[in-house]
Amino acid sequence: MDQGTIDPARRNPGRSAHFVEYTLASVILAVSAWLYFWTATSGASPFTSKLQPDDMYNRLSDAFLAGQLSFLEAPNPKLADLDDPYDPAQNAGMSHFHDVTYYKGKYYLYFGAAPAVVLLAPWKALTGSYLGENIASAIFVWIGVAISMALVLVLRRRHFPALNGWVGGLCLVGVAFANFALPMLRRPVFYELAISSAFAFAMASLLCVALALEPGGRRRAWLFLSGLFYGLTLASRPSYLFGAVVLAAPFIPVWQAYRAKLPVDWKPVVQDAKAAAVPLFALIALILLYNGLRFGNPLEFGTSYMLAGLHPQRDALVSVGFMPTNVWFYLLAPAQLSAYFPFVQVIHIPWFTLPTGYIGEEDMFGILPNMPFFWAALLAIPMWRDLRIERSTGLRYFVSGALGLVALNALVLFRINGASNRYFVDLLPTLLVVACIGVFWLEQTSEPGWKRLLARILWIGALVVTVAFNVIVSILHNELYRISNPASYDRMARTFNHASEWMGTTSADKIGPLRLRLKFPTDKAGTLEPLVVTGLSFRADFIYLYYTDQYSIQVGFEHTSYGGDITKPPIDIDYGAEHTLEVYMGSLYPPFEHPYFERMSPTEVTRLKRTLRIVLDGQEVLAGNYDFYDSSPGDVTVGRNSVSDAFGRRFTGQIINVSRIPVK
């Protein structure tokens, strides 16, 4: 194979490259095993061998072991008496579980059954105890990562043999920790278990597809296993159905020959197709039989009868109209930055109106602005026609199949009526493999000198940012770690928050109460306007004004999602005069876990962080103890509301001066 202009010194790195890769792979697997299991048990799902109230997969396992398809628990009999048991207004509080299927007086699980069949039921049968959904999720994620790493190494050694071992080793770090599995494992219940199982089996199928692309006596065995593992992927998560296009990758040469009207020996092609199709369609047949036995309809998975806060037969669960919104959430929405640990916060509330029927998003972050390593997947485009890559046609076929899997999975996910960060694990692991291939191509084809140095700075920096982002978001996710492990979070936050001290974000001009000199507008009776806003998005606190009439005013406080208070009765005011207003809010100080408070007593810290006082012209008009959202100094705005339409967008009076009141 012509190696073109590839640096001859790197064509045969020798056994040392393999040693480096194996060493790094072993370390990464050990670290990831610890980190995954720690993450899965350190949030809202502690380690236990007992059946948990929300553990639906182990209930399904109990049902299978008892010889039935429905849960052993009987539903509330009052559900059967309702005119419409699927109407959330009627069934509120009546179901034992959330997101469960209720059909003809029985509970079923509409999520794929593979995790119960493959892992949980055998564990229960062998040990007599339960394997928690959190531990099972961590096991599947770790298996999926191990297989992903094997796949990357196979592709590296087959198509990029000239690379040094450290390149492949660093990419393995991304494979293990840039796949969004860590945030997903922060709260692993039945949703996450189905996704984790599908991840493991999908990566196993991809590995077999890659191995089947090599001619040889084992090709048919790899095709058989690729179909088997993809069938188990569908039995975990049926949304992968269209992604089965990846199984066609080994047959692309036949299709190309047929289109070119070249002679094709169809007998081995048919045998190869049977090898992949038989296990796949056998498992699909079992899934359809499972559905038919439960609901009398092979194509009914149970979503038409679910109890999940929506009406499954009336509300739109999927729609093409949801796709533009989901494109924003999954691909484009940037995270917001904070001066305080964990330094990343939730995305902005979208500037556009959510479509009718769209239920919202859960801790979403766009891939492109927040995880730059995935930009390396775009290098597959120039790699496409690069004949310097060894066995380049097979690599192109694999990348075509992998991108087809990602694109068609995204097409399904982007039609759902909500976005959740756990769905990233349906997309990112496969895309990571393509990104690694892009890096391998860049490394093998870049010329020595400043261009190669720049390329390395870019891709390694992007990898570091992406891995760090995954770790940070796993800590941030719904504040589950902070709530479940306050002492550990406190130590971690105090350590990292020293960085904000070094950067001067706790200087006297950036934190503490505000003193405003202002004039109120004279023509706004009956309207609301913002005065001070702290925090981000749906984690914001507001000081707002209500212009009662031409003679009086009210000052209000709102803690988003929890309400607040307003001055009663209204305050007499001279709209033509200049006024001084002092604002004391807990959100004007660093978080509780900040070293800024190290020299203060807990009582004093609590007083500062939970006190609200509004003083107008020396008179206290509103006061109390409240919770506040943490706010970075850069997220404190005066006279402007940039986070929502609540209380108006801007103060239309005159703000003469803004200063900080010294903290005593």
N, C-alpha and C positions, 0 to 999 in steps of 0.2 A: 504493500500500500504506500502510495506516494505521501510522504510527510511534509512536502512543500517547504515552507520556510520555518517550520518548527525548530526551535533551538535544539541542535543535536545533543547537547549536554544533558537534556532532560528526557531523551527518548527511552533510556533504560535506567530508571532510578534504582533498580535492583531490589534486593530483599529488604533493604532498610525502609523503603516506602511502605511495604506491607507490614513491617514490624511497627512502624509509627501508627499506621491506621488501626491495626489490631489493638495496640496499647490504648490509644485514645478511645476506640470503640468500647473496650472493656471498662475503662474508667467512666465513660458517659453512661453506659448501661447500669453500672453500680450506683452512680449519683442519681440518675433518673428514677431508678427503683425506689430509692429512699425518698426522693422529693415527691414523686407521685403519691406514694402511700401516706407520707406526712401531710400533703395537701388534702388528700381525700378524707383524712380523719381529724384535721385541725380546724375545720370550719363548722358548719352547721350539722355535720354528720359524723359524730364520734365513733370510734371503733366499738363494735358490739357483735355478739353472736346471737342476740335475741331478735325476734321479729319486731320491727318498728311500725308505728301506725301508718306511715306512708310507703312502706315497702311492698310494692305491688308485684314485683318480679318473684319474690320468695313466696308470695301467696299463689302466684301462677304455678310455681314449682310444687307447692303443696297440692294444688289441684291435679297436676299431672301425675304425681306419685299416688294420689288417691283414685286415679283412673277417670278423671273428669276434666272438662275444658273450662268450666266456670269456677270462680273462687268458692272456697268452702264457706265463707261468711255469707249469710243471707242478707239481702238489702233491707232497708227500712220498708216494712209493708205499706206504709203510708204513700210511698211512691206510686204504687199500683192504683191507688184511689184518686190520683190527680187526673184532671182532664187532659193535661199534657205534661207528662213527667219530665220532658226535656226542656221545658220552659224555665229559665233561671228564676223568673219571678215566682214560680210555684214551687220549685224543688229546693229553694235556698235552705241550707242547714239540714236537709234530709239525707244526703248521701254520706256514707262513711268515708269516702275517698273523693279526691279531686282529680279530674281527667281520667275517669274510668268509664267503661261502656256498661250501660244498663239495658238489658234486653230480656223481655219476658220473665221478669222477676229474678234475674240473676246478674251477677257482676262478671264482666270479662275484661281482659286487657287488650286494648287495640294496638299496642306497640308490638313489634316483632317478637316471636317466641324463642328465637335462637339462644339468647343469653340464659334462659331458664333450662332449655334442653341440653345445651352444651356444657354449662358450668354449674348453675345453682342447684338444679334437681340432682345431678350426680353427687355434688358435695353433700346435700342433705341426706341422700340415700346412704352415703359412705360414712358420714360422721354423726348423723343425727342432730346436727346443729345447723344454724343458718350462716351462710356467707353473706355479709351485708352488701347492699347494692354499691356502697362506696368502695369497698375493697374489690368487689368484682369489676367495677369500672376501672380502678387503678390497674388491675391485672390485665384487662383487655387493652388499655392504653399502652402499658409497658410492652406487651406482645406486639402491638401494632408498631410501636417505635423500633423495637428490635428488628422486625421484618423490614421496616422502611430503611433502616441503616444497612441491612444486608442488600437491599435493592440498590441503594446508592453505590455501595462498594462494587457490586456486580457490574453496574453500568460504567463506573469509573475505570475499572480494570479492563473491561472489554473494549471500550471505545476511547479511553483516554489513558493509555498505559504509560505515557511519558510524564505524567504529573508526579510531583513530589508528594509524599505521604501526608504532610501537614495540611495540604489543600483539602484532601478528602476528609481528614480528621476534623478540621474546622467546620466543614459543611455538615458533618454528623452532629455537631453541637446544635446547629440550626434544626436538623431533622428531629432532634429530641426535645428541644425547648422553644421552638418558634411555631409550633403547630396549634396553639391555643388550647392544648389539652390541660395545661395548668389552671387557667381560669375556669374551665369547665369542671375540673375536679374539686373546685372549692365548695361546690354543693352538689355532690353526685347522688341523684336518686334515679328513678326509673327513666326519666328523659335521657339523662347522661349515660346510663347503662346501655340503652339501645344504641346510642351514637358511638359509644366506645367499642361495643361489639362489632358494629358495622365497620368501624375504622380498622380494627385488627384483621377482619376477614377480607376487606377490600384491598388492603396492602398485601396480604398473602396472595390474592388473585393477581395483583399487579406484578409481584415478583415472579409468579409462574408464567405470566404473559411474556415478561422480559426473557426468561429462560427458554420459552418456547420459540422465540424469534431466532434462536441459534439452530441451524440444521444439525441433525444427529438422531441417534436411536431413541433418545429420551424425549424428543419433541412431543410425541403423543401423550406421554405420561404427564408432562407439564401442562398440556392443553386440558387434560382431564381434571387436573388439580385446579387449574384456573377457573373452570366451570363450576367445580364443587365449591370452591371458596367464594365465588361470586354468588352462588345460590345461597350460601350461608349469610352473605352480606344482605341479600334481599330478605332473608328470614329474620334478620335483625332490624332492617330499616328499608321498607319497600320503596321509599323515595329514591333509592339508587337504581330503579328499574331501567331508566333510559341510559344511565351510565354504563350499562352492559355492553355498549358499543366498544368499550376497551377490549373486549374479547375478540373483536374482529381484526385487531392489529396484526396478528400473525398471518392473516389471509389477504392483506393488502397486496402483496406481490402477485397473487393469483388474479386478483381483480384488475391489477394494472396490465398483466399479460393478456387477460381476456379483452380488455378495452383496446389493447394494441393489436388484437387479432393474431396473437401468437399461439402456438399449439400448447395446450394444457393437458396434462395427465390427470383426469378428474378422479380417478379411483383413490389415490392417496389423499387428495383434497377432501373427498367425502368422508374418508376414515378419520382425518384430522378434525373435521367439523363435528362428526359424531362424538369424538372423544371429549370435546368441550361442551357440546350441547346436551348429551345424555345426563350428566350429573346436574347441570343447570336446570334443565326442564323437569327432571325428577323432583328437585327441591321446589321448583315453582308449583308443580302438581301437588306436592304435600301442603304448600301454603294455601292453595286454592281449596284443597280438601278440608283443611283446618277451618277456613272461613265458612265453607258450606255446612260443615257440621255444627258450627256455632250459630250462624245467622241464616242458613238456608239459601245463601247466595255466595258463590265462590269469589266474587269481586268485592264483597263487603268486608272491610277490615274492622268494622266496629265504630268508625268515625261518625256514622249517621245516627248513632245511639249514645253518644258520649255525654257525660255530665261534666261540663268544663267551664261554666260561667257564660257560655254562649248557647244559642239554640242551634244545634247541629244541622237541622233540616231547613232552617229559615235564614240564618245568617250566612253570609258568604265567607267561607273559610279559605278559599283560593280564588284568585282573579288576576287576569292579565293587568287590570288596572292598578294592582299593588306593586307592579314591577318597578316603575320609576322611583317610588319611595324606597323600596328595598335596595335598589342600585345605590342610592345615596347612603343608606345606613351601612351596607356591607362593603362598599368600595371607596366612598369619597368622604365620609364624615370625619373631620379631624378631632382628635382629643383636645381637651383644654388643659393647659399647663397651670401648675400651682407652685408657689414658692416653698410649700411645705410638703413633707412626706405624705403620700407616696409620689408626689410631684406631677402626677397625671390625674385628671378629673374627667367627669362625664362629658359627652359631646354637647354642643349647643342644641337647644330646641330648634328644630328646622324652621327656616323662614317661610316655608310653604305650608299650606293646609293639608293635613293628612286626609287621604281619600276616605269616603264613607265606608264604614265597616272595618277600617284598619284599627287594630287594638293597641298599637304602639310598639316600642322597642325595649329590650332589656340589656342595658350596659353594652351598647353597640359602639364599635370603633371601625372606621373605614380602613380597609387593608392598605390602600395605596399611600395615604399620608402618614400612617402610623407604623407600618411594618415594611420598611423600604427594601428588605432583602427580597421580597417577592417581585420587585421590579426586574430581578435577574432572570425571571421566567421569560421576559421579552427577548432575551438573547437567543431564544430558540428560533427567532425569525432569521437573523443572519446566519445562524448555525445550519439552517435547513439545507443550503446548497454547498456547504463547505465539504469538499471531497477529501480534505486532509485528515478527516476523522476516520479512524479505523472502523471498518464495517458500518459506514455512515448510514446506509439505507435502513438497516435494522434499528438504529437509534431513532431515525425519523419516524419509522412506523410506531415505535413505542411512544414517542412524544405525542404523535397524533392521537393515539388511543388515550393517553393520560389526559391530554387537554380536552378531548371529547368527554371523558368521564367528569372532569371538573365543570365544563360548560353546561352539560345536560343536568348535572346535579344542581347547579346554580339556577338553571331555568325552572326547576321544580321549587327550590327554596324561595326564589324571588317572587313567586306567585302566592305565597302564604300571607295571611292577613296580619302578620307581625314579624318582627325580627328579633332574634336572640343570639347572643355571642356563642352559645354552645353549638349552633349550626356551623360555625367556622370549621369545626373538626370534620364536617362532611366535605370540606373543600380544600383546606390548607395543607394537609399531609401530602396529598397527591401533587398539589402545586409546588410544594417544597422540593419534591424530587425533580421537577422540571427546572426550578430555580437553581438547584445544585448542578444540573446538567449545563445550564447557562454559564455558571461560574467555571466549570471544568473547561468548557469551550473557550471562554475568555482567557483563562490561564494558559491553555495549551497553544493558543494562536497569537497571543500578544507578543510584540517584539520586546527584547530586553531594552531597558532604559527607563526614561521618565514615564512613558505611556504605561508600561507594565506596573511601575510603582504607583501611579495614579489609580489604575484599575484596582490594584490590591487595596489601596486605602479606601476606595469607594465600597467595594463589596464586603470587606471585613468590617468597616464602619457600619454599613447597613445591617450586617449580621448581628453585631453587638447591640445596635439600637433595637432590632426586632426581638432578640432574645430578652433584653432588659424590659422591653414593653410587655412581653408575655408574663414575665415574673411580676412586674409591678401591678398589672391588671389582675393577676391572681390574688394579690394582697388587697386590692381595691374592691374587688367584685362584691357589690351589695354590702360592703363593710362587714362581711361575715366573719373574717378573721379578727377584725377589731372587736366585734361583739363577743365572739366565742372565746377569744384568748386575749383579754385586755392587758394582762401583765406582760405577756410576750410582745404584743403590739406596742405597748408603751416603751419597752426597752429598744425595740427596733426603731420606732419613730424618733425617740430622743437621740439616738446615735446619728441617724441620717439628717435630722433637722439641724445639726450643727452647721451643715452646709448653708442653710439660709442665714444663720448668724454671720458666717464668713462673708456672705454676699451683701450684708447690710440690710436685709429685709426686715429686721426687727429694730431698726433705728427709730429714734423718737419722732421723726417726721413721717413715719410710715405705719405706725400702729398706735392704738389708743383712741380715746373719745374725740369727737369732732366738734368744732365750734364754727357755726355758719353765721355770717352777716348777710342778710337778704331782705328783699322786698317782695311781698306777695302780689300776684297779678290781681287786677281789679275787676275783671269781667268774666270770672269763671264759676260763678255760683252754681251749685249742683253738680260739680264735676270733681274727678279724682286726678291727682298728679303725684308722681314719685318724687321723693326728696333725697333719700339715701337708700341704695340697694347694695347688699353684700352677698357674695356667693355666686354660684353658677347654675344656670339652667333651672331644673326643678329642685335644686338644693340652694335656694336663695331666701334671704330675709329682706323685708321691705319696711321702710319708714315712709309713709305716704300722707298726703294732705287731702282733706275733703273740705271744699269751700261751701260751707253750709248756706250762707247767704251773704249779702254785701256788708254785714256787720260782724260775722263770726266765722270761726274755722274749727275744724277737728283734726287732730293728729292721730294717725293709726299705725299699728304694727301688725305685720303678717309673717308668720313662719310657714313657708310653703307646705301645703298638705295638712297642716295642723291648726291653721287659724291664728288668731291673735286678739288684739284689743284696740279700742279707739276711745278717745277722750269723750266723756259724757259728764255734764252737758257741754255743748259747744262753747268755745272760748271767744269772748269778745275781742275784736282785733281792729286796729287802725290800718287799713290796707294801704294808706298813703305814706306810712312811716317806715323807717328802717328798723329791723328787728334782729335780735341775736337768739339763735337756737342752738342748744347743746345736745348732742346725741351720744348716749352711752349704750353700747351694745357689746355683747360677748363676742360677736363675730369680728369686732375691730381689733381683737387680740389674736395671737397665734393659737394653735390647737392646744388642748390640755397637755399633750405629750411633748411639748416643746421645751427645750432647755432654758428658754426665756424665764420660765417660772421656777427654776431650781432654787432660788433664794427666797421664795415666798412659801408661806404655810398653805396647806391644802384648803383651809377655810378662806384665805385671801384669794387663792386662785379660783375657787368656786364662785366667790362673790363677783370677781371681775368677769368671769365667763358666762354667768347666768343672769346678770343684772341688765335690765332695760330701764333707762331713765331718759326722758325727754324734758328739757328745761327751756321754756320760752320766756325770754326777757326776765330771767331770774326766778321764774315761777315754775315749779315742777308740775307738768300737765299730764304726764303718763309715766307709770313706773310699775315694776313687777319683776318676778323671777321667771325666766323663760329658757327654753332650749334654743340654741342658735346653730346654724350650719357653719362649719369652718370656712373661712374665706381668706384667700391670699390678698395681700395689700393691693395687688394689681386688679383685683376683682371687686374693689370698693368704688362705687360711682356715686357722684353727687349731682342731683338735678337731671339724671338720665337713667332710664331703665332699658338696658340692652338685653335682658334675659327673657322677657315675655311681654305680653300686652296687658298684663294685670296692672291696674292703677295708672295706666297711661304710659307714654313713652318718654316724656320729658317735662320738666318743671318750666313753666312759661313766665315765671317772675324773674327777678334779677338777683343773682348770687354775687354779692360784692366781694366776699372773702371767705376762704376755707382754711382753717388751721387745726392743728392737733392740740388737745388739752394735755398738759404733762400728767403722766401717771403717777399717782401718789402712793 
